[in-house]
Amino acid sequence: MSELTHVELVWVKGRIENRIRFGRIAEQRMINRQRRVVSFAAGSIFAFVRWTSNDYGTVVSRIDILRAVEPGERYSTLPFVQPGGEILLRISGWPKVEKVLQAIDAIETLSINPADAAPDHWRHIHNRLSVGEQPRPYTQSRHQAWLHRRKFTS
């Protein structure tokens, strides 16, 4: 099994857009003008956005924030992601997806790469948005606490 998690990105103007919103890409392979595969190292966190439309409007609007897994580690399967990943956040429907994108922007405003944010924060956003509640914002102090905790668990 490869030590990388591969994500197929597809773009068909006005119909399909699969893209990475954030994450550190370890490898990239072009298949053709409309398709490419990006790969992530085990342990890295990335956001995968999928959007599809037809003649009548948007059909799918989804964002998944995943952690790439180590070989032999348990994972969930998702379309376009091989082998799969640990799902930290899985939201569909444009209003909720837009709130996740705003949360990502807010983290970047703090000069923090969203790929470095605490995984529990993505779970928190998922849980709160799933029940129609407003998630708490990520702060510098929460980030520092995460970095401190991570130092002792690694």
C-alpha positions in Angstrom: 0.0 0.0 0.0 1.3 3.4 -0.9 2.2 5.7 2.0 0.4 8.6 0.3 -3.3 9.4 0.1 -4.3 10.3 -3.5 -7.1 12.6 -4.5 -8.4 12.9 -8.0 -9.3 16.4 -9.0 -11.7 16.9 -11.9 -12.7 20.2 -13.5 -15.3 20.6 -16.3 -16.2 24.2 -16.8 -19.7 25.0 -15.3 -20.4 21.3 -14.5 -17.8 19.7 -12.1 -15.2 21.1 -9.8 -13.2 19.0 -7.4 -10.5 21.0 -5.7 -8.2 21.2 -2.7 -8.9 24.2 -0.5 -5.9 23.7 1.8 -3.3 21.1 2.5 0.4 20.4 1.8 0.6 18.5 -1.5 3.4 15.9 -1.5 3.0 14.9 -5.2 1.0 15.9 -8.2 0.3 14.1 -11.4 -1.5 15.5 -14.5 -3.7 13.1 -16.3 -5.2 15.5 -18.9 -6.4 19.1 -19.0 -9.4 18.2 -16.9 -8.0 15.7 -14.4 -5.1 15.5 -12.1 -4.2 13.5 -9.0 -2.7 15.2 -5.9 -1.2 13.2 -3.1 -0.7 13.8 0.6 1.7 12.3 3.2 0.4 10.3 6.1 -0.8 12.5 8.9 -1.4 15.6 6.8 -4.7 17.4 6.9 -6.4 18.7 3.8 -9.8 20.1 2.7 -11.4 18.5 -0.4 -14.2 20.6 -2.0 -16.7 19.0 -4.5 -19.2 20.9 -6.6 -21.4 19.6 -9.4 -24.2 21.2 -11.4 -26.6 20.5 -14.2 -28.8 22.5 -16.5 -31.0 23.4 -13.5 -28.4 24.5 -11.0 -26.1 23.1 -8.3 -26.6 19.4 -7.6 -23.8 18.7 -5.1 -21.9 21.1 -2.8 -19.7 19.4 -0.3 -16.5 19.9 1.7 -14.6 17.1 3.5 -11.6 17.8 5.8 -9.5 14.7 6.1 -6.4 13.4 7.7 -4.3 11.2 5.4 -3.7 7.8 7.1 -0.7 5.6 7.7 -0.6 2.2 6.0 -2.6 -0.3 8.0 -4.5 2.4 9.9 -8.3 2.4 9.7 -9.9 4.9 7.4 -13.2 5.8 5.8 -13.7 5.6 2.0 -14.8 8.6 0.0 -15.3 9.2 -3.7 -12.1 10.4 -5.5 -9.9 9.6 -2.5 -7.6 6.6 -2.4 -7.4 4.7 -0.2 -9.5 7.0 2.0 -8.9 9.0 5.1 -9.9 9.9 8.7 -12.9 12.2 8.3 -12.6 15.2 10.5 -15.4 17.2 8.9 -18.0 16.2 6.3 -20.6 18.9 5.3 -22.9 19.2 2.3 -25.3 21.9 1.2 -24.0 25.3 0.1 -25.1 27.3 3.2 -23.1 25.0 5.5 -20.2 24.6 3.1 -20.0 28.4 2.9 -19.7 28.5 6.7 -16.9 26.0 6.7 -15.1 28.1 4.0 -15.5 31.2 6.2 -14.1 29.3 9.2 -11.1 28.4 7.0 -10.7 32.0 6.0 -10.8 33.1 9.6 -8.0 30.7 10.6 -5.9 32.1 7.7 -6.6 35.6 9.0 -4.8 34.5 12.2 -1.7 33.7 10.0 -2.2 30.0 10.7 -2.2 27.4 8.0 -5.5 25.5 8.3 -3.6 22.3 7.7 -1.9 23.0 11.1 -5.1 23.7 13.0 -6.1 21.3 15.7 -8.0 18.3 14.2 -10.5 18.6 17.1 -11.5 22.0 15.8 -12.6 20.6 12.5 -14.7 17.9 14.4 -16.2 20.7 16.4 -17.2 22.7 13.3 -18.7 19.5 11.8 -20.7 18.8 15.0 -22.0 22.3 15.4 -23.0 22.9 11.8 -24.6 19.5 11.6 -27.1 20.5 14.3 -27.6 24.1 13.0 -25.4 25.8 15.7 -22.7 28.3 15.3 -19.1 26.9 15.9 -16.7 28.7 18.2 -13.9 30.5 16.4 -10.4 29.2 16.4 -8.0 31.4 18.3 -4.3 31.9 18.7 -4.5 30.6 22.3 -6.4 27.4 21.2 -3.7 26.9 18.5 -0.9 27.4 21.0 -2.6 24.8 23.3 -2.9 22.4 20.4 0.8 22.8 19.5 1.8 22.3 23.1 -0.4 19.2 23.5 0.9 17.8 20.2 4.5 18.2 21.3 3.9 15.8 24.2 1.9 13.2 22.2 4.4 12.9 19.3 
